[in-house]
Amino acid sequence: MNLAEQPEQSPILTAQNVVELSPQLRPTLVCLSHLRWGFVFQRPQHVMSRLAKNYDVIFFEEPVISPGDTPWLDTSTPAEGIQVVVPHMPEGLSPEAVVQAQRSLLDQLLAGRAQGELLLWYFTPMSLAFTDHLDAQVTVYDCMDELSAFKGAPAQLIDMERLLMGRADVVFTGGVSLWEVKQRQHGNAYPVPSSVDIAHFAVARQALSEPSDQAPIARPRLGFFGVIDERFDIELIEQVAQRRADWQIVLVGPVVKIDPQTLPRRPNIHYLGAKQYAELPAYLSGWDVALMPFALNASTRFISPTKTPEYLAGGCPVVSTPIHDVISGYGQSGAVFIAGTAEAFIEAIERALGLKGTDEFLQKANAAIEGMSWDNTCRFMKEQIECLR
């Protein structure tokens, strides 16, 4: 189910009759995030950038260790209406002291602001440890992933999520399969899969100037952009590259939580590193097939990859491993090919090669993402908030 297929959830408030908030009454929305604003531009940035049109957003990141004896806040304004806040902690503080320091710093920050109502938006339940005393008009839990299944997840995360579920007024999930689990834990939960900025990626359907690090790479090119971590199927990429040495595999994105030395190294595998969100269409424009080589493990059981609609908006056929939400959302689209083994993955790529730019494929890609947009997604989320205020 994508957002365009959501049933009417609220007879009280619809996208057409939401009353825009007066600037004098703008609530303060504190967003507690485990992902940094300056990391990969994804769901938190898309959502908060749009909600900042009506709310004063404080994007409160996880703490970093820095020299000094006193905790302090580093603040910046990367976009209108958004204040990014990074707590800096002296080395050697106990976990309890770090929690108390964050509580105190956030309280001081809020006390120094002329604010209307307070809204809390959690991307991570762990932030409840230093915000459980705040009296929010609305508390949102945006469960974009099953974080407890990720490598390095805190042992107490499951218990913290249980507490947050008890406090949240509304729960959003990053995909349908995750909603199927969380809706049994909360009576006001909605599947809100990540969406796509179609206009941003649609320019990739044109022949754009090649980025300098991709231009020398031969074709055909099979591309991936995103975080390369424990969800990435290293062995699958190794097998594809080994069996089809004439195919060039282009991997764009940061390597995190895994040892880079474990990644396959072959002449036809190209690691181009992290890129800015604005640069991605230029890379996508030069690919023949887009890949989603996710491993099938606990960390990918409930994922709903944002890159699926991004690839399609860019006019590129997609080959994916059998991720549940990809199968249910795109498996019958004719624009996304699903393959569960290395042999099947290679065969799917062979079928996908040559489709890019054809009228038939573009019609299928357009149909698969029809009605999807971050504007629609955020409008739906805002409706739920306004119904609770």
C-alpha positions in Angstrom: 0.0 0.0 0.0 1.4 3.4 -1.0 0.1 6.7 0.4 -2.0 7.2 -2.7 -3.9 4.0 -1.7 -4.5 5.1 1.9 -8.2 4.9 2.9 -9.8 8.1 4.2 -8.5 8.0 7.8 -10.1 11.2 9.1 -13.6 12.5 8.4 -12.8 15.6 10.5 -9.8 16.9 8.6 -8.7 16.4 5.0 -6.0 17.7 2.8 -8.4 20.3 1.3 -9.6 21.8 4.5 -6.5 21.9 6.8 -6.3 25.4 8.1 -2.9 26.9 7.8 -1.4 27.8 11.1 -0.9 31.4 12.0 2.7 32.4 12.2 2.0 33.8 15.7 0.8 30.4 16.9 3.4 28.2 15.3 4.1 25.2 17.5 7.6 24.0 18.3 8.2 20.5 16.9 11.2 18.8 18.6 12.4 16.0 16.4 14.5 13.4 18.2 16.7 11.7 15.5 19.3 8.9 15.5 20.2 10.0 11.9 22.2 13.3 11.4 20.8 16.0 9.3 24.0 16.1 7.2 24.0 12.4 6.6 22.2 10.8 3.6 19.2 12.9 2.7 16.2 10.7 3.4 12.9 10.5 5.3 13.8 12.7 8.3 15.0 15.5 6.0 12.2 15.2 3.6 9.5 15.2 6.3 11.0 17.9 8.5 11.7 20.3 5.6 8.0 20.2 4.7 6.6 20.4 8.2 8.8 23.4 8.9 6.4 25.4 6.7 4.0 25.3 9.7 6.0 24.3 12.7 9.3 25.6 14.2 11.4 22.4 13.9 14.2 21.6 16.4 16.1 18.7 14.9 17.8 17.2 18.0 20.6 14.8 17.1 22.4 12.2 19.2 25.4 13.5 21.2 29.0 13.6 20.1 32.1 13.6 22.3 34.2 16.7 22.2 37.0 18.4 24.2 36.1 20.4 27.3 34.5 19.9 30.7 31.0 21.2 30.1 28.2 19.9 27.9 27.1 22.4 25.2 24.9 22.6 22.2 26.0 23.3 18.6 23.2 24.8 16.6 22.8 25.5 12.9 20.0 26.4 10.4 20.4 24.3 7.3 16.9 25.2 6.0 14.2 27.8 6.8 12.3 26.9 9.9 14.7 24.2 11.0 17.3 24.4 13.8 19.7 21.5 13.9 21.0 20.9 17.4 24.0 18.7 18.3 24.7 18.0 22.0 28.5 17.9 22.8 29.5 15.9 25.8 32.8 15.8 27.6 34.7 12.5 27.5 34.2 10.1 30.4 30.6 10.9 31.4 28.5 8.0 32.5 25.4 7.0 30.5 23.2 8.5 33.3 25.2 11.8 33.2 24.8 12.0 29.4 21.0 11.5 29.7 20.8 14.2 32.4 23.0 16.6 30.4 20.8 16.2 27.3 17.7 16.8 29.4 19.1 20.0 30.9 20.4 21.3 27.6 17.1 20.7 25.8 15.1 22.3 28.7 17.3 25.4 28.5 16.9 25.5 24.7 13.1 25.4 25.0 13.0 27.8 27.9 14.8 30.4 25.8 12.3 30.2 22.9 9.0 32.0 22.5 6.9 29.1 21.5 3.4 27.9 21.1 2.4 24.3 21.7 5.0 21.7 22.0 5.0 18.7 19.6 7.4 15.7 20.0 8.5 13.6 17.0 10.6 10.5 17.7 12.6 8.7 15.1 14.3 6.8 17.9 12.8 5.5 21.2 16.1 6.0 22.9 15.5 9.8 23.1 12.6 9.1 25.5 15.2 8.8 28.3 15.8 12.6 28.4 12.4 13.8 27.1 9.9 11.8 29.2 9.2 14.8 31.4 8.1 17.1 28.6 4.4 17.8 28.3 3.7 17.7 24.6 0.4 18.5 22.9 1.0 15.7 20.4 3.6 12.9 20.5 4.5 11.2 17.2 6.5 8.0 16.8 7.8 7.7 13.3 9.0 4.1 13.2 10.9 4.2 9.9 12.7 0.9 10.5 12.9 -1.9 13.0 15.9 -0.4 14.7 16.2 -3.2 17.3 17.3 -5.5 14.4 20.1 -3.3 13.2 23.8 -3.9 14.0 24.9 -2.2 17.2 21.3 -1.5 18.5 21.2 -0.7 22.2 20.1 -3.6 24.3 17.4 -1.4 26.0 15.8 -0.3 22.7 12.9 -2.8 22.8 11.9 -1.7 26.3 12.2 2.0 25.3 10.0 1.4 22.3 7.4 -0.2 24.5 7.4 2.9 26.7 7.2 5.2 23.7 4.3 3.2 22.3 2.5 3.9 25.5 3.0 7.6 25.3 2.6 8.2 21.5 -0.6 9.7 20.2 0.0 8.4 16.7 2.5 6.0 15.1 3.7 6.1 11.5 5.7 3.2 10.0 8.2 3.3 7.1 6.4 0.5 5.3 3.4 -1.8 5.3 5.1 -4.9 6.7 6.3 -2.9 9.6 2.8 -1.5 10.2 1.4 -5.0 10.2 3.5 -5.6 13.4 3.2 -2.1 15.0 -0.5 -1.8 14.6 -0.9 -4.7 17.0 0.9 -2.6 19.6 -0.8 0.8 19.0 -4.4 1.6 18.2 -3.6 4.7 16.0 -0.9 3.4 13.7 -0.6 4.1 9.9 1.6 2.7 7.2 3.4 5.7 5.6 6.0 4.4 3.2 8.8 6.8 2.3 7.9 8.6 -0.9 9.8 10.4 -3.7 10.5 13.8 -5.0 9.5 13.0 -8.6 10.6 16.3 -10.1 14.1 16.0 -8.5 14.8 12.5 -10.0 12.8 12.9 -13.2 15.6 15.0 -14.7 17.6 11.7 -14.8 15.5 10.7 -17.7 17.4 13.2 -19.8 21.0 12.8 -20.9 22.8 14.8 -18.1 26.4 15.7 -17.9 28.4 12.8 -16.5 30.0 13.2 -13.1 33.7 13.2 -13.5 34.2 10.0 -11.4 31.6 8.1 -13.4 32.3 9.3 -16.9 35.3 7.0 -17.5 33.4 3.9 -16.5 32.4 1.6 -19.4 28.9 0.4 -20.0 26.6 -1.3 -19.4 26.4 0.2 -15.9 24.5 -1.2 -13.0 24.1 1.3 -10.2 23.2 1.6 -6.6 22.9 4.7 -4.3 22.4 4.5 -0.6 24.1 3.5 2.6 26.3 0.4 2.3 26.0 -1.4 5.6 24.9 -4.7 7.1 21.8 -4.7 4.9 23.9 -4.8 1.7 24.5 -8.2 0.1 28.2 -8.2 -0.3 28.3 -11.8 -1.6 25.7 -11.1 -4.2 27.6 -8.2 -5.7 30.8 -10.3 -5.7 29.1 -13.1 -7.6 27.5 -10.8 -10.2 30.8 -9.0 -10.8 32.7 -12.3 -11.1 30.3 -13.9 -13.5 29.7 -10.9 -15.7 33.0 -9.1 -15.9 31.7 -7.0 -18.8 29.1 -5.4 -16.5 30.2 -2.3 -14.5 28.8 -2.1 -11.0 28.7 1.5 -9.7 28.1 1.9 -5.9 27.4 5.4 -4.6 27.1 6.0 -0.9 28.9 5.9 2.5 30.1 2.6 4.0 29.0 2.4 7.7 28.9 -0.2 10.4 30.8 -2.7 8.3 34.5 -3.1 7.6 35.3 -1.6 4.2 37.9 -4.3 3.8 35.2 -6.9 3.6 33.8 -5.4 0.4 34.5 -7.1 -2.8 37.3 -5.6 -4.9 37.2 -6.2 -8.7 38.0 -4.1 -11.7 34.3 -3.9 -12.6 33.1 -2.8 -9.1 33.4 1.0 -8.6 33.0 2.6 -5.1 32.4 6.3 -5.7 31.6 7.2 -2.0 29.0 9.5 -0.6 27.3 12.1 -2.7 25.0 15.0 -2.1 21.3 14.5 -2.7 21.4 17.1 -5.5 24.0 15.0 -7.3 22.1 11.7 -7.4 20.1 12.3 -10.6 23.3 12.9 -12.6 24.6 9.5 -11.5 21.3 7.7 -12.1 21.1 9.2 -15.6 24.2 7.3 -16.6 23.0 3.9 -15.4 21.4 1.2 -17.5 19.8 -0.7 -14.6 19.4 0.3 -10.9 20.1 -2.3 -8.2 18.7 -3.0 -4.8 21.0 -5.8 -3.6 19.7 -6.2 -0.1 20.7 -9.1 2.1 17.8 -11.1 3.5 18.4 -10.9 7.2 16.8 -9.4 10.4 17.8 -5.9 9.5 16.0 -6.0 6.1 12.8 -7.9 7.1 10.7 -4.8 7.4 12.5 -2.3 5.2 10.6 -0.3 2.5 13.5 1.1 0.4 13.0 4.8 -0.6 15.3 4.2 -3.6 12.6 2.1 -5.4 10.4 5.1 -6.4 13.5 7.3 -6.8 15.0 4.9 -9.4 11.7 4.6 -11.2 11.2 8.4 -11.2 14.6 8.6 -12.9 13.4 6.2 -15.6 15.6 3.4 -14.7 14.5 -0.3 -14.5 15.1 -1.9 -11.1 16.4 -5.3 -10.0 15.9 -6.1 -6.3 16.3 -9.0 -4.0 12.9 -10.3 -2.6 12.2 -7.6 0.1 8.6 -8.0 1.3 7.5 -4.4 0.7 9.2 -4.3 -2.7 7.4 -7.4 -3.8 4.0 -6.2 -2.5 4.4 -2.7 -3.7 6.1 -3.1 -7.1 6.3 -6.9 -7.9 3.5 -6.7 -10.4 4.5 -3.3 -11.9 6.6 -4.7 -14.7 9.2 -2.0 -13.9 10.9 -3.8 -10.9 12.3 -7.3 -11.3 12.6 -9.5 -8.2 15.3 -12.2 -7.9 16.3 -14.3 -4.9 19.6 -15.9 -6.1 22.7 -14.8 -7.8 21.7 -16.7 -11.0 18.2 -15.2 -10.9 19.6 -11.7 -10.2 21.9 -11.9 -13.3 19.0 -13.2 -15.4 16.8 -10.3 -14.2 19.5 -7.8 -15.1 19.7 -9.3 -18.6 15.9 -8.8 -19.0 16.1 -5.2 -17.6 19.0 -4.2 -19.9 17.7 -2.3 -22.9 14.4 -1.2 -21.2 15.6 2.2 -20.1 14.1 5.0 -22.1 11.5 2.9 -23.9 7.9 4.2 -24.0 6.6 0.9 -22.6 8.9 0.9 -19.7 8.4 4.5 -18.8 4.6 4.0 -18.8 5.0 1.1 -16.3 7.4 3.2 -14.2 5.0 6.1 -14.1 2.1 3.9 -13.2 4.1 2.4 -10.3 4.7 5.7 -8.7 1.5 7.5 -9.6 0.3 9.7 -6.7 3.5 9.2 -4.7 5.1 12.4 -3.4 6.7 13.6 -0.3 4.2 16.5 -0.3 1.3 14.0 -0.2 3.1 12.0 2.5 3.7 15.0 4.7 0.2 16.4 4.2 -1.2 13.1 5.5 1.1 13.1 8.5 0.2 16.7 9.3 -3.5 15.9 9.1 -3.1 13.3 11.8 -1.2 15.8 14.0 -3.8 18.5 13.5 -6.6 16.1 14.4 -4.9 15.4 17.7 -4.2 19.1 18.7 
